């Protein structure tokens, strides 16, 4: 039963009681006809205004159902309205191949939102944005664990998204978010390129270590992943050559499995500056290459 129907039933029942009570009072206290009429009209007027309020409430609901944008803030309404205008304009125009690809990707958004609503996995096309949204949502005391294949300096130092990603890591670590990152190296030579970034992250209160992919013995079935058990969210990159496409999951079983995998990888990893690191990775002062 809707709220409007419930209110109408209450008003109707109260009206019957009110009319009976009016006639009973008029007989008991000998009220004249004019007084009775005024009382009944007053109640009728109150009932009319109640119906107007119910009608306005129903109209508002119907308008919001017909125009869901009304539920959003003015800023969001403007953005979505402009997006729809652009979509319609492009659909009507003589489309090139790149425009068709862009429209096809946009048309998948309903599936992505539907998957997110019911807690299903979906594909997202920006590893940096996905990671930053998750990291920014964390509160002091919560953790962010990453098995990272971003083992080139330019992944952290070039481009707006990359530098903002690094800055967010540092600001969140300073706030008290516990960030653990294990760099997954494909070969030993990569260490000399990434160790400056590793040292910088350590200086900014991030728990950093590294490991050779060949030493993991199938422990890492993905190119990389990031998880927050506190937010029950994981970001998985399936291919090393495709940083722009990740799977976002909120599946509890997958998150638990990734957390176990991360702990196993962490146990195999080496801390920068540790005795193990100094023994196994010696930098030749002349060649500046890893031996």
C-alpha positions in Angstrom: 0.0 0.0 0.0 1.4 3.4 -1.0 1.8 6.2 1.5 -0.8 8.3 -0.3 -3.4 5.5 -0.1 -2.7 5.0 3.6 -3.2 8.8 4.2 -6.5 8.8 2.3 -7.8 5.8 4.3 -6.9 7.6 7.6 -8.5 10.8 6.4 -11.7 8.9 5.3 -12.0 7.1 8.7 -11.3 10.3 10.6 -14.0 12.1 8.5 -16.6 9.5 9.3 -15.8 9.7 13.0 -15.8 13.5 12.8 -19.3 13.7 11.1 -20.8 11.3 13.6 -19.2 13.2 16.5 -20.5 16.5 15.1 -24.1 15.3 15.0 -23.8 13.8 18.4 -22.4 17.1 19.9 -25.1 19.1 18.1 -27.8 16.9 19.7 -26.2 17.1 23.1 -25.4 20.8 23.2 -28.3 21.9 20.9 -26.0 23.4 18.2 -27.9 25.3 15.5 -27.7 24.3 11.8 -25.3 27.2 10.9 -22.7 26.1 13.6 -22.9 22.4 12.4 -22.5 23.6 8.8 -19.4 25.7 9.7 -17.8 22.7 11.5 -18.4 20.3 8.6 -17.2 22.8 6.1 -14.0 23.4 8.1 -13.4 19.7 8.1 -14.1 19.5 4.4 -11.6 22.3 3.8 -9.0 20.6 5.9 -9.6 17.4 3.9 -9.3 19.3 0.6 -5.9 20.7 1.6 -4.7 17.3 2.7 -5.7 15.9 -0.7 -3.8 18.8 -2.4 -0.6 18.0 -0.3 -0.9 14.3 -1.3 -1.4 15.2 -4.9 1.6 17.4 -4.9 3.7 14.7 -3.2 2.5 12.2 -5.9 3.3 14.6 -8.7 6.8 15.2 -7.3 7.4 11.4 -7.3 6.0 11.0 -10.8 8.2 13.8 -12.1 11.3 12.3 -10.5 10.4 8.9 -12.0 9.9 10.5 -15.4 13.0 12.7 -15.0 15.5 11.0 -12.6 18.0 13.9 -13.1 15.8 15.9 -10.6 17.2 13.7 -7.8 20.8 14.9 -8.6 22.6 18.1 -7.6 22.5 20.9 -10.1 26.1 20.4 -11.0 25.5 16.7 -11.8 22.4 17.5 -13.8 24.4 19.9 -16.0 27.1 17.4 -16.6 24.8 14.5 -17.5 22.5 16.8 -19.6 25.6 18.0 -21.6 26.7 14.4 -22.0 23.3 13.3 -23.4 23.3 16.3 -25.8 26.7 15.4 -27.1 25.7 11.7 -27.4 22.6 12.7 -29.4 24.6 15.1 -31.6 27.2 12.4 -32.4 24.5 9.8 -33.1 22.8 12.1 -35.6 26.1 13.1 -37.3 28.0 11.2 -40.0 30.2 9.2 -37.7 33.8 8.2 -38.2 35.2 5.0 -36.9 36.7 6.6 -33.7 33.3 8.2 -32.9 31.6 4.8 -33.3 34.1 3.3 -30.9 33.5 6.1 -28.4 29.7 5.7 -28.6 30.0 1.9 -28.3 32.0 2.3 -25.1 29.5 4.9 -23.7 26.6 2.6 -24.4 28.2 0.0 -22.1 27.8 2.3 -19.1 24.3 0.9 -18.2 25.9 -2.6 -17.8 28.7 -1.2 -15.7 26.3 0.6 -13.4 24.0 -2.4 -13.2 26.9 -4.7 -12.2 28.1 -2.2 -9.6 24.5 -2.0 -8.1 24.3 -5.7 -7.6 27.9 -6.1 -6.4 29.2 -7.8 -9.6 32.5 -7.4 -11.3 33.0 -5.0 -14.2 35.7 -3.6 -16.5 37.1 -0.1 -15.9 39.3 1.6 -18.4 41.7 3.7 -16.3 43.9 1.9 -13.7 45.0 5.2 -12.2 41.5 6.6 -11.7 40.3 3.3 -10.2 43.2 3.1 -7.8 42.8 6.7 -6.8 39.1 6.4 -6.1 39.7 3.4 -3.9 42.7 4.9 -2.1 40.9 8.3 -1.5 38.0 6.4 0.1 40.1 5.0 2.9 40.2 6.3 6.4 43.1 6.4 8.9 43.9 2.9 10.2 42.6 1.2 7.0 45.0 -0.6 4.6 45.7 -0.6 0.9 47.8 -3.5 -0.5 49.3 -3.5 -4.0 51.2 -6.0 -6.0 52.4 -3.5 -8.6 53.9 -3.9 -12.1 54.4 -0.1 -12.4 58.1 -0.7 -12.4 59.2 2.2 -14.7 60.0 5.6 -13.5 57.6 7.3 -16.0 54.6 5.4 -14.4 55.1 7.7 -11.4 56.7 10.9 -12.7 55.1 11.7 -16.1 51.6 12.8 -16.9 48.9 14.4 -14.7 47.2 11.1 -13.7 50.5 9.5 -12.8 51.9 12.4 -10.7 48.5 12.9 -9.0 48.4 9.1 -8.2 51.8 9.4 -6.5 50.8 12.5 -4.6 47.6 10.8 -3.3 49.7 7.9 -2.1 51.9 10.2 -0.1 49.0 12.3 1.4 47.0 9.2 2.4 50.0 7.6 4.0 50.6 10.8 5.9 46.9 10.7 7.1 47.5 7.2 8.6 46.4 4.8 5.8 48.7 1.8 5.8 49.9 1.3 2.3 51.9 -1.8 1.4 53.3 -2.1 -2.1 55.3 -4.9 -3.6 56.9 -4.1 -6.9 56.9 -7.1 -9.3 60.0 -7.1 -11.4 60.3 -9.1 -14.6 64.1 -8.9 -14.5 66.8 -7.8 -12.1 67.8 -4.9 -14.3 64.5 -3.1 -13.6 65.6 -2.5 -10.0 68.1 0.2 -10.9 65.3 2.1 -12.7 62.6 1.8 -10.0 64.7 2.0 -6.8 64.6 5.8 -6.8 60.8 5.7 -6.8 60.9 2.9 -4.1 63.1 5.0 -1.9 60.9 8.1 -2.3 57.8 6.1 -1.4 59.5 4.6 1.7 60.4 8.1 2.8 56.7 8.9 2.5 55.7 6.2 5.0 54.8 3.5 2.4 55.8 -0.1 3.1 57.9 -1.0 0.0 59.5 -4.2 -1.1 60.1 -6.0 -4.4 60.3 -9.5 -5.9 61.2 -11.1 -9.2 58.1 -12.5 -11.0 60.1 -15.6 -11.8 60.6 -16.2 -8.0 56.8 -16.3 -7.3 56.2 -19.7 -9.0 52.7 -19.0 -10.2 51.8 -17.2 -7.0 50.7 -14.2 -9.0 48.2 -15.2 -11.8 47.6 -11.5 -12.7 49.8 -8.7 -14.0 49.1 -6.7 -10.8 46.3 -6.0 -8.3 45.3 -3.6 -5.5 42.9 -4.4 -2.7 41.3 -2.9 0.4 39.8 -5.4 2.7 38.2 -2.6 4.7 36.3 -1.4 1.6 35.9 -5.0 0.2 37.2 -3.8 -3.2 39.8 -5.1 -5.5 41.3 -3.8 -8.8 42.9 -6.4 -11.0 45.1 -5.9 -14.1 45.2 -9.1 -16.2 47.8 -8.0 -18.7 51.1 -6.4 -18.3 50.8 -4.6 -21.6 47.4 -3.1 -20.8 47.4 -0.7 -17.9 44.2 1.0 -19.2 41.9 -2.0 -18.6 41.2 -3.4 -15.1 38.5 -5.5 -13.5 36.9 -4.0 -10.4 35.5 -6.5 -7.9 33.6 -6.4 -4.6 33.3 -10.2 -4.3 34.3 -11.2 -0.8 35.8 -14.5 -1.9 38.0 -12.9 -4.5 39.1 -10.2 -2.1 40.0 -12.8 0.6 41.9 -14.8 -2.1 43.8 -11.7 -3.2 44.7 -10.8 0.4 46.1 -14.3 0.9 48.1 -14.1 -2.4 49.4 -10.7 -1.3 50.6 -12.1 2.0 52.4 -14.9 0.2 54.0 -12.5 -2.2 55.1 -10.2 0.6 56.8 -13.1 2.4 58.8 -13.7 -0.8 59.7 -10.1 -1.3 62.8 -8.1 -0.4 63.0 -4.8 1.4 65.0 -2.1 -0.2 68.2 -1.7 1.8 67.8 -5.0 3.7 70.7 -7.4 4.1 69.2 -9.7 1.5 69.0 -6.8 -0.9 72.6 -5.8 -0.3 73.8 -9.4 -0.7 71.8 -10.3 -3.8 71.7 -6.9 -5.6 75.1 -5.1 -5.8 75.4 -2.0 -7.9 78.6 -1.7 -9.8 79.9 1.8 -9.2 81.4 2.1 -12.7 78.6 0.6 -14.8 75.7 1.6 -12.6 74.0 -1.7 -13.5 72.7 -4.4 -11.2 74.9 -7.5 -10.8 
